Amino acid sequence: MKTTDDSVSIEINGLSGAVAAGTTVAAAIALLNNVRAPLRTSVTGMPRGALCGMGVCHECHATINGVAHRRSCLVECLPGMRIHTDGL
């Protein structure tokens, strides 16, 4: 993937992409997925996604670099970051 000096390459659910430096993981998921699918599903199967964008609602959980249940709206994308969601 071609990147510029102000972008970082990441992987979301096995697919590579690049986002601007400083982008949160939640925003990267929305940008690279064109907001077509939920970030995750609830225990009852309902679609869930980033709601508050500031870590209060806990709806944006994702596995980031092997660490489960990270609030993706609070984590800045870093080069080579591997992100897994259960809703995509």
C-alpha positions in Angstrom: 0.0 0.0 0.0 1.4 3.4 -1.0 1.6 5.8 1.9 2.7 9.4 2.3 4.9 10.9 5.0 1.8 11.8 7.0 0.0 8.4 6.8 0.3 5.1 8.5 -0.3 1.6 7.2 -2.5 -0.6 9.3 -4.4 -3.9 8.9 -8.1 -4.3 9.7 -9.5 -7.8 9.7 -6.6 -8.9 7.4 -7.0 -6.1 4.9 -4.3 -3.5 4.6 -5.0 0.2 4.3 -3.5 3.6 5.1 -4.9 6.5 7.1 -3.6 9.9 8.0 -1.3 10.1 11.0 -3.3 10.9 14.2 -6.4 9.0 13.1 -8.1 7.0 15.8 -8.7 3.3 15.2 -12.5 3.8 15.3 -12.2 6.5 12.6 -9.9 4.2 10.5 -12.4 1.4 10.7 -15.2 3.7 9.5 -13.0 5.3 6.8 -11.6 2.0 5.4 -14.9 0.2 5.5 -17.0 3.1 4.2 -19.2 2.7 7.2 -21.0 -0.2 5.7 -20.9 -2.6 8.6 -21.0 -2.4 12.4 -17.8 -2.3 14.4 -19.0 -5.2 16.5 -22.1 -7.1 17.6 -23.6 -7.2 21.1 -24.2 -10.4 23.0 -27.7 -10.4 21.6 -26.5 -10.0 18.0 -27.4 -6.3 17.6 -25.0 -4.2 15.5 -22.8 -1.8 17.5 -20.4 1.0 16.5 -18.6 4.0 17.9 -21.3 6.2 19.4 -19.7 8.9 21.7 -16.1 9.0 20.2 -14.6 9.8 23.6 -14.5 6.4 25.4 -17.6 6.8 27.5 -20.0 4.5 25.8 -17.7 1.4 25.3 -19.4 0.6 22.0 -16.2 0.7 19.9 -14.4 -2.3 21.4 -11.9 -4.0 19.1 -8.9 -6.2 19.4 -5.8 -4.1 18.7 -2.4 -5.9 18.4 -3.8 -8.9 20.1 -5.2 -7.0 23.1 -9.0 -7.5 23.3 -11.7 -5.0 24.4 -9.7 -1.9 23.6 -11.8 1.3 23.1 -10.9 2.0 19.5 -12.0 5.7 19.7 -9.2 6.3 22.2 -6.4 4.6 20.4 -4.3 6.4 17.7 -3.3 4.3 14.7 0.4 3.4 14.6 2.4 1.9 11.7 1.8 -1.9 11.3 -1.1 -1.9 13.8 -3.3 -5.0 13.5 -6.9 -4.5 14.3 -9.7 -7.1 14.5 -13.4 -6.4 14.9 -16.2 -8.9 15.2 -18.7 -7.0 13.2 -17.0 -6.7 9.8 
